[in-house]
Amino acid sequence: MSHHPRVRCKALHSKIMSAEEAAALIQPGVNVGMSGFTGAGYPKAVPVALAKRIMDANLAGQKFKIGVWTGASTAPELDGALAMVDGIELRLPYQSDPVSRKKINAGDMEYLDIHLSHVAQSVRNGFYGKLDVALIEVTAIREDGALVPSSSVGNNLTWIESASHIILEVNSWQNAQLEGMHDIFKDQDVPNRVPIPLSNPSDRIGEHTIRCPIDKVIAIVETNSPDRNTAFSPPDASSKKIAEHILDFLDFEVKKGRIPPSLLPLQSGVGNIANAVLTGLNKGPFENLTSYTEVIQDGMIDLMKSGKLRMASATAFSLSPEAQEDLNAHMGEYRTRIILRPQEISNHPGIIRRLGCLSMNGMIEADIYGNVNSTHVMGTKIQNGIGGSGDFARNAFISFFMTPSTAKGGAISCIVPMVSHVDHTEHDTHVIVTEQGLADLRGLSPKKRAQQVIEKCAHPDYKGPLREYYRRALELSPGKQTPHLLEECFGWHTRFLRTGSMRT
């Protein structure tokens, strides 16, 4: 019996080594494409060993930084460890690590925030420079050298095809029954694109594995380490109210005949509000649901267990420890109802539009005309990144943006005269929801949008000041299409920066 049961390709056994030996193969100044998407499927051993190597180099007075490219956010063993030793020169396309966030906002780390569907084609076409190393976690390596992806796919196919060298972490913690869940399909580059043959979330159009040129593999590290995901908080009163507003709206849309009783494929961003909406759907009247999204969350697992959700397509899991345990215990069953795809396909704008997804994403703030800021606090400090929200919002059949109406104990209004940073313009925003209510902005001119957003979504503490701002803008603005007072529109943000509160 082989001593390496997950490395079934005997030709690669000579490449098996320690994490420290593999990390020694990564040189300063290179760009490394790493697996990982929302805390799932990221390499766990080599980044830690690399961080130790970088720290030793720094202590010796030698500069050692690399470019880190991923699918999306990862975990402390990767982003946190490398950021802590100042080992990252440039990070893309999305992160949520607190150490990285601090370094980025201090100007000590460069960060490129990109629509997730755009990353693969941009890398293949050399927009960001040369990709030197692919560092990828897999569940297993088959006899022919093909790779069984782990709990995320992300940009792994592109990293493996584009990188000069490949380092693989084979993680035996990942359930062996993941084999067969993935659907690996590569979109072609212009001018050779052809239609992607996917018209239903359950369609399989690719292969179960990623083909790997074994001559590019320079190291294999065997690990047995869990994905590090945190538990979701139980829905609070605000999240439950937001979910109720959305469910009432969907019920109305079904009664109007605009969407079927089984709804349209659901896309849900990551977080407690999103999970509250999924929990609400589990208690609601809708049956035979499908999902075409980025991430499988706890709420979707619960919907599958109850029989409400028939099929889910994504690129990764983002589960609490309890949901992960349930997934592993019933992987054989879930494997027939979950498909994990490259993020180039899970977030593909054309497929999203074809399927008519119902897109539900969180935000930091919205303004009275429907522009949305989902990335920056007070206009200049990055929180996480745009992720896939833009891929879905622009192309969804109905695009929802959700947030509590206030933050910081009421010191911040999440409905403001003008957003301090624009990620999604008013043209991509159909519905804004807070615990106060839901504003359906479809078919409304800017002035009518403003009235709806103020009356339906603003917190009572800020409703009066917003009404007054809008009244004065109507009176004093030189243009009456989208009335604004340019001298005052960011006054709420500057007041917060000066006093710690947006309140007058």
Order of alpha helices (4+ residues) and beta strands (2+ residues): alpha-beta-alpha-beta-alpha-beta-alpha-beta-alpha-beta-beta-alpha-beta-beta-alpha-beta-alpha-beta-beta-alpha-beta-beta-alpha-alpha-beta-alpha-alpha-beta-beta-beta-beta-beta-alpha-beta-beta-beta-beta-beta-beta-alpha-alpha-alpha
